[in-house]
Amino acid sequence: MRLRNVPGARDVIADSPLVVHDPEKAKGSWNKIFNNNHPLRIEIGMGKGKFLHEMAEKNPDINYIGIEKYSSVLLRALQKMDETPVPNLMFIRMDAENVDQVFSREEVDRIYLNFSDPWPKDRHAKRRLTSREFLKRYDRFLKKDGVVEFKTDNRDLFDFALEELSFAGFEVLQFTYDLHHDSEMVEGNIMTEYEERFSSMGNPICKYIVKR
Ligand code: SAM
């Protein structure tokens, strides 16, 4: 998702107390930022933050961090927080390539990847957030038995993601090629913005839950 450049977005983000500006300095002490010892869950490539905002509202005893590369997109998530504030949600504007420099060993118990960019060319496979390279980064800060949840409507990307797991030592707990018709996996499902868009077009949604 890349919205047209929104003038002033960078200034709003720079001034926002909801955005952690030097996230590397918080490594190992995110509990101090949230002022509690609740579990920490993150969404990488959050987009406008619909999914994570709803998760945070429903689960006040879990801390959430949304990571998004583009200011114009993150701005929308901040606007949603103006309308409906939730105390257990914060944001980082960064490229996830450096995500392992922001969290320390065993600091995160769950990672959400929703409708990640497919990077369809083979030579760009390393950039996919479900590639073995990214999984190895996640392994550096996920708790033992911590999980990664991935949703997409892109079947090729999903099959690639399943194949990558063994190269990084992740184990499949559950997966489906049609989430919305899988009575077990769909329970409690919160739709992301892209999920709403693609499922309304009739596209089946694939999902895996894997653990390290
Ligand atoms: N997760 C949302 C959803 O399901 O509605 C948004 C999906 S959108 C297709 C992918 C988002 O991931 C975009 O907002 C994009 O800017 C962000 N993104 C892609 N690569 C990223 C990266 N390396 N680091 C941080 N954000 C990234």
Boltz pocket constraint, residues with backbone or C-beta under 6 A from the ligand:
constraints:
  - pocket:
      binder: B
      contacts: [[A, 1], [A, 2], [A, 44], [A, 45], [A, 46], [A, 47], [A, 48], [A, 67], [A, 68], [A, 69], [A, 70], [A, 73], [A, 94], [A, 95], [A, 96], [A, 97], [A, 113], [A, 114], [A, 115], [A, 116], [A, 117], [A, 127], [A, 192], [A, 193], [A, 194], [A, 195]]
      max_distance: 6.0
